[in-house]
Amino acid sequence: MVASVLALVLVGLVVLAISIGSSGNKSGNGCVDVTISGPIGGEELHRCGAQARSLCASVEHPGGITGDPAKDVARECHKVGLPVG
């Protein structure tokens, strides 16, 4: 009984360590990473360099990102110092 409880705790710790160590992309170093809500669910946008500048420039422009998702994108653009709109 004690051995099975210890095994479950160990498995839990391993899962926690893996999830912390593989935390995905983040905004920084000229890259913008943001998850926005779309018509079918969430969409992760990860853009670097010219693509990141283009994404940030599209905020609140016709054909670009508007509404609540635009706020999320703008926040991440500001984090990396890219102009918005």
C-alpha positions as CSV (number, residue, x, y, z in Angstrom):
1,M,0.0,0.0,0.0
2,V,2.7,2.5,1.0
3,A,4.8,1.5,-2.1
4,S,1.9,2.2,-4.4
5,V,1.3,5.6,-2.8
6,L,5.0,6.5,-3.2
7,A,4.9,5.4,-6.8
8,L,1.9,7.6,-7.5
9,V,3.6,10.6,-5.9
10,L,6.8,9.9,-7.9
11,V,4.8,9.8,-11.1
12,G,3.1,13.0,-10.2
13,L,6.4,14.7,-9.6
14,V,7.8,13.5,-12.9
15,V,4.7,14.8,-14.8
16,L,5.0,18.2,-13.0
17,A,8.7,18.5,-13.8
18,I,8.1,17.7,-17.5
19,S,5.2,20.2,-17.8
20,I,7.3,22.9,-16.2
21,G,10.3,22.2,-18.4
22,S,8.4,22.2,-21.6
23,S,6.5,25.4,-21.3
24,G,6.2,26.3,-25.0
25,N,7.0,29.5,-26.8
26,K,7.0,33.0,-25.1
27,S,7.2,36.5,-26.5
28,G,10.8,37.8,-26.6
29,N,13.8,38.4,-28.7
30,G,11.8,39.9,-31.6
31,C,9.2,37.1,-31.5
32,V,5.5,37.5,-30.5
33,D,3.7,34.5,-29.1
34,V,0.0,34.8,-28.3
35,T,-3.1,32.6,-28.1
36,I,-6.2,34.2,-29.3
37,S,-9.8,33.0,-29.5
38,G,-11.1,32.2,-33.0
39,P,-14.3,31.0,-34.5
40,I,-13.5,27.4,-33.9
41,G,-11.4,27.7,-30.7
42,G,-8.0,29.0,-29.6
43,E,-5.3,29.7,-32.1
44,E,-1.6,30.2,-31.2
45,L,0.2,32.8,-33.2
46,H,4.0,32.7,-33.1
47,R,5.7,35.1,-35.3
48,C,9.3,36.4,-35.4
49,G,11.1,39.2,-37.3
50,A,9.2,40.7,-40.2
51,Q,6.2,38.5,-39.6
52,A,6.0,39.7,-36.0
53,R,6.2,43.3,-37.1
54,S,3.5,42.7,-39.7
55,L,1.2,41.0,-37.1
56,C,1.6,43.9,-34.7
57,A,0.9,46.4,-37.5
58,S,-2.3,44.6,-38.4
59,V,-3.9,45.2,-34.9
60,E,-7.2,47.2,-35.3
61,H,-6.8,47.5,-39.1
62,P,-9.4,46.3,-41.6
63,G,-8.6,42.7,-42.5
64,G,-6.3,42.5,-39.5
65,I,-6.8,41.5,-35.9
66,T,-9.6,43.4,-34.1
67,G,-11.7,43.2,-31.0
68,D,-10.6,41.3,-27.9
69,P,-8.0,39.3,-29.7
70,A,-6.3,42.6,-30.8
71,K,-5.8,43.5,-27.1
72,D,-4.0,40.3,-26.5
73,V,-1.8,40.7,-29.5
74,A,-1.1,44.3,-28.7
75,R,0.0,43.4,-25.2
76,E,2.5,40.8,-26.5
77,C,3.8,43.3,-29.1
78,H,4.4,45.9,-26.5
79,K,6.3,43.3,-24.4
80,V,8.9,43.0,-27.2
81,G,8.9,46.7,-28.1
82,L,7.1,46.4,-31.5
83,P,4.8,49.2,-32.7
84,V,1.1,48.3,-32.8
85,G,-1.4,49.5,-35.4
